[in-house]
Amino acid sequence: MPRGEQTIKTKICPVCGHEFIVAPYHAYKRNIHKKTTLICSYHCLLEYDRQREKAALQTEGEKT
């Protein structure tokens, strides 16, 4: 790669599956192993939290 030329890094959102360009203002989520993972938008962050709460309620209901 010539000097001064940068490549644009993209990632896949684990919530919606869209490809996005990584920027410093992107939201983060925590996974099970306490590592941070990039998410493409605030909407996906809210959706991830909603899915996690729903799964927690289902597992709590199965225990009782």
C-alpha positions as CSV (number, residue, x, y, z in Angstrom):
1,M,0.0,0.0,0.0
2,P,1.5,3.4,-0.9
3,R,2.3,5.7,1.9
4,G,-0.5,8.0,3.0
5,E,-3.2,5.8,1.5
6,Q,-5.6,4.2,4.0
7,T,-8.1,1.5,3.6
8,I,-11.7,1.9,5.0
9,K,-12.4,-0.7,7.6
10,T,-15.9,-2.2,7.6
11,K,-17.5,-4.6,10.1
12,I,-20.7,-6.6,10.2
13,C,-23.3,-5.6,12.8
14,P,-24.0,-8.7,15.0
15,V,-27.6,-7.6,15.6
16,C,-28.9,-6.7,12.1
17,G,-26.2,-8.1,9.9
18,H,-25.5,-4.9,7.9
19,E,-22.0,-3.9,6.9
20,F,-20.9,-0.5,8.3
21,I,-17.8,1.7,8.3
22,V,-16.2,1.8,11.8
23,A,-16.2,5.3,13.3
24,P,-15.3,6.5,16.8
25,Y,-18.9,7.4,17.6
26,H,-20.4,3.9,17.2
27,A,-22.2,2.3,20.1
28,Y,-20.8,-0.7,21.9
29,K,-22.3,-3.8,23.5
30,R,-20.9,-6.3,26.0
31,N,-20.9,-9.9,25.1
32,I,-20.7,-12.9,27.5
33,H,-16.9,-12.8,27.7
34,K,-16.8,-9.1,28.8
35,K,-15.3,-8.1,25.4
36,T,-16.7,-5.1,23.5
37,T,-18.2,-5.5,20.1
38,L,-19.2,-2.7,17.7
39,I,-22.8,-2.2,16.8
40,C,-23.9,-0.2,13.7
41,S,-26.5,2.1,15.3
42,Y,-28.2,3.1,18.5
43,H,-31.4,1.4,17.3
44,C,-29.5,-1.9,17.1
45,L,-28.1,-1.4,20.6
46,L,-31.7,-0.9,21.9
47,E,-32.9,-4.0,20.0
48,Y,-30.0,-6.1,21.5
49,D,-31.0,-5.0,25.0
50,R,-34.6,-5.8,24.3
51,Q,-33.7,-9.3,23.1
52,R,-31.4,-9.9,26.1
53,E,-34.2,-8.9,28.5
54,K,-36.7,-11.1,26.8
55,A,-34.3,-14.1,26.9
56,A,-33.6,-13.5,30.6
57,L,-37.4,-13.4,31.4
58,Q,-37.9,-16.7,29.4
59,T,-35.1,-18.5,31.3
60,E,-36.4,-17.1,34.6
61,G,-39.9,-18.4,33.7
62,E,-38.5,-21.9,32.9
63,K,-36.7,-22.1,36.3
64,T,-39.9,-21.6,38.3
